Amino acid sequence: MRDCIFCRIAAGEMPAVRVLETPEVLAFLDIAPVNYGHTLVIPKAHYQNLLELPDAVWTAMGQVCRRVAQALQATLFAQGFNLGMNNFEAAGQVVFHAHLHVIPRYYTDGLQLFPQESYKPGDMEKTGEQLRRVLEEMEG
């Protein structure tokens, strides 16, 4: 897709600091990192979000994420890492090409990514029941 920045990076038409490449997936450093080493993992083909990704591509992205995380521990001494994927504008997706963030974490980095909430009484069970029902329908 010509107007997609990640497609252009994957095609070599725009610069990026590439760290790992497979036939289906590219990993490169984020230009606006949360922490040094913050890496983006993208499919080379254009898919807008998780719901469009074929299973094989999703699996390949996960394998690349694991390798990048291992390298972050070995080189930058990351004490942990977050994997993140924003899907659709409401979830913070800005570039509409599926991508995973591999973010190295440290005890002293002060980042808090997800504030926690709690369910009202009975809502957790109700939500679980609704999700199970839809998932069963999707399988059948």
N, C-alpha and C positions, 0 to 999 in steps of 0.2 A: 504494500500500500504506500503510494508515493508521499502522502502527507503525514505518515506516521514516523516520528523520530526514532522509535526503536527498530522499525523495519529498515530505516536508512542506516542505523548503526550496524544492524545485522548484515546488511549488504555491503558494508565497508564504505559507504558514502559519507558518513559522518564519523569524526574521531571519537574514540572511547578507549579507556585503559582496560583492555581485555585481560581477564585472568584465566579463563578456561573456556574451551569451545569443543563441542561434540557435533556430530552431523545435524542434530535437531535443536541444540540448545547453546546459548551464549551467556557467559557470565562476565560482567564488567563492573568497575567501581562506580558508585553513585556520585554524581557531581555535587550533590548537597547531602553529605553523609551525616547520619545521626552520630556515629563514631567513626574514626579512621578504620578503613577496611570494609565499610558498609558496601555490600555487593548486590547488584541486581542480576537476577537469573531470568532470562526470557526465552520463549520459543523463537526460533528463527522465522518460522511462518507466522503470519498475522492471525491471532485470535484475540478478541477483545477482553475476555475475562475467563475465569475458571469454568463457567458453564459451557463455554465453547471449546475448551481444550479436549482433544481426544485422550483417552486413557494412557496410551503409549507415550504421548508427549508429556503429560502430567507426571508419569513415572520417571521419565528422563530428567525432568526438571528437579524432582526430588533427589535423584541420584547426584546431580550436579550440586545441589544445595548441601548435601552431606559432605561432599568432597571439599567444597569451599569452606564449610564450617571447620573441618579438620585442619585445613591450611591456616585459617584464622587463629586457631589455637596454637599451631606450631610456629607461626611467624610473628603474630602480634600478641601472643600470650593471652588471648581472650579467655575469660573465666567462665563464659557462657555465651549464648547467642539466642537471638529471637529470629524466628521466621515469620514474615508477615506478607499478606496479600490483600490489597484493597480492591474490591470488586464493585463497580458502579459508583457514580458520583456521590451518592449518599454515604458511602463508606470511605470516601476520601480518595477515590481513584482519580488521578489527574491525567496520566498518559493511558489512553484506552487501547493498550496492547498488554495482554496478560503478563504479569511479572511478579516474582517473589523477591522480597527483601531479606537478605541474610545480614543481620546486624550483630557485630561482636559486642559483648557486654562485659562490664567490669563492676566489681562490688562498689567502687567509688564513683561510677559515672552519674549517679543521681537521677537516672531516667526512670520515670514511671509511665509505662505505656498504656495500661488499661486500668482505669478506676473501677472498683468493684461495687456492685449493687447486690441486693438480695430480693428474692421472690416474696410476694405477699403469700399468706397462708393458702395452701391448696393450688397456687398457680404453677408451681414447678411440676407437679403431677399432671395437671391439665395440659400444660405445654408439651410434656413428654408424650402423653397420649395422642395429642394432635400430630406431633412429628412422626410417631410410630405408624399411625394410620396412613399418612401420606406416603411414607417410605414403603410401606407394604403395598399400596396401590401402584407405586412406581415400579416395584419388582414384578407385580402380576400383570 
